[in-house]
Amino acid sequence: MKLTLFPDMAARRTEAEGLVDRHFGPEIGRLCQFGDLYRRKVEEARDVIAGKGPGPLICAEADARGDFVDFIAETILAKSAANAEALADVEQQRLAAKGLVRAAATPAALETVLSELGISR
């Protein structure tokens, strides 16, 4: 009787998915930086556009930049929309990469997926 040992693909996939998350983490972090502060500025910007008036963060930025609160609010919302699109693109890439990892049937295929994504251990 010949005994053949197969690699633990579940463990390797889990490790590879962690590598995928780590690979995309810096870009996601860049797009989500200043989380709470930025969310509050976006909320205040939406209030300005809705005619509810500026909050303290919008006022502080307008004072610091010497610009009108409406301009600051529009700028913040435009940047927020661009960041949301960029973040969605990165997330789509991350999820697609994890799908490729999950579909890899052998350790060699798994290593090929990681290599093609530019991910190293």
C-alpha positions in Angstrom: 0.0 0.0 0.0 1.4 3.4 -1.0 0.6 6.3 1.3 0.3 9.7 -0.4 0.2 12.8 1.7 -1.6 15.8 0.3 -0.8 19.3 1.5 -3.4 20.9 3.7 -4.9 23.2 1.1 -7.4 24.7 3.6 -4.6 26.0 5.7 -2.6 27.2 2.7 -5.6 29.0 1.3 -6.2 30.7 4.7 -2.6 31.8 4.8 -2.8 33.0 1.2 -6.0 35.0 1.9 -4.2 36.6 4.8 -1.4 37.5 2.4 -3.9 39.0 -0.1 -5.4 41.1 2.7 -2.0 42.3 3.8 -1.1 43.1 0.2 -4.2 45.3 -0.3 -4.2 46.7 3.2 -1.9 49.8 2.7 -4.0 51.0 -0.3 -7.2 50.5 1.7 -5.7 52.3 4.6 -4.6 55.2 2.4 -8.1 55.6 1.1 -9.7 55.3 4.5 -7.2 57.4 6.5 -8.4 59.8 9.3 -11.6 57.6 9.5 -13.7 59.4 12.2 -12.5 62.9 11.4 -13.1 62.4 7.7 -16.6 60.9 8.3 -17.5 63.9 10.4 -16.3 66.4 7.8 -18.3 64.6 5.1 -21.4 64.7 7.3 -20.9 68.5 7.9 -20.3 69.0 4.2 -23.6 67.3 3.4 -25.3 69.5 6.0 -23.9 72.6 4.2 -25.1 71.4 0.8 -28.5 70.7 2.4 -28.7 74.3 3.7 -28.4 73.4 7.3 -25.2 75.5 7.8 -21.6 74.6 8.5 -20.3 72.7 11.5 -17.1 73.4 13.4 -14.9 71.3 11.2 -16.1 73.0 8.0 -15.7 76.4 9.6 -12.2 75.6 10.8 -11.1 74.4 7.3 -12.7 77.4 5.6 -10.9 79.7 8.0 -7.6 77.9 7.6 -7.8 77.9 3.8 -9.4 81.3 3.4 -12.2 79.8 1.3 -16.0 79.9 1.5 -17.8 77.1 3.4 -19.7 76.1 0.3 -16.5 75.6 -1.7 -15.0 73.6 1.2 -18.1 71.4 1.4 -18.2 70.7 -2.3 -14.5 69.9 -2.3 -14.9 67.5 0.6 -17.8 65.7 -1.0 -16.0 65.5 -4.4 -13.0 64.0 -2.6 -15.2 61.6 -0.7 -16.9 60.4 -3.9 -13.5 59.9 -5.6 -12.2 58.0 -2.5 -15.3 55.8 -2.4 -14.8 54.8 -6.1 -11.1 54.1 -5.6 -11.9 52.1 -2.5 -14.5 50.1 -4.3 -11.9 49.4 -7.1 -9.4 48.2 -4.6 -12.0 46.1 -2.7 -13.0 44.5 -6.0 -9.4 43.6 -6.8 -8.9 42.2 -3.3 -12.1 40.0 -3.5 -11.2 38.8 -7.0 -7.7 37.9 -5.7 -9.3 35.9 -2.8 -11.5 34.2 -5.3 -8.5 33.1 -7.3 -6.9 31.9 -4.0 -10.0 29.8 -3.2 -10.1 28.3 -6.7 -6.5 27.2 -6.6 -6.5 23.4 -6.5 -2.8 22.7 -5.7 0.0 24.4 -3.8 1.7 25.2 -7.1 -1.5 26.8 -8.5 -1.8 28.8 -5.2 1.8 30.0 -5.6 1.2 31.0 -9.2 -1.9 33.1 -8.2 0.1 34.9 -5.5 3.0 35.4 -7.8 0.8 36.8 -10.6 -0.7 39.2 -8.1 2.8 40.4 -7.1 2.3 39.0 -3.6 5.3 37.4 -1.8 5.6 35.8 1.5 
